[in-house]
Amino acid sequence: MRVIGGLLVAGIGVAMIFYSSSLTKMFGRRARAENNLWGTMQGIIILGFIIIVIGIMMIFGGQFVQPDPTWLQLK
């Protein structure tokens, strides 16, 4: 199940990167992204890349997505 979910999340990230210009036209330019992220399209591309990384972490069971509660316990 986590493989399918991870592939779905990574696919959403790839689609965001591929259609970044269309998303920019649809939602418009954002002042914060223009000032801090070198433009709205680059901000969407960065967000898409982060979503791809989270999807890959979901596939392989990364600690960011599924934290292990036993790491804090003292032995």
Secondary structure, 3 states (H helix, E strand, C coil): CHHHHHHHHHHHHHHHHHCHHHHHHHHCCCHHHHHHCCCHHHHHHHHHHHHHHHHHHHHHCCCCCCCCHHHHCCC
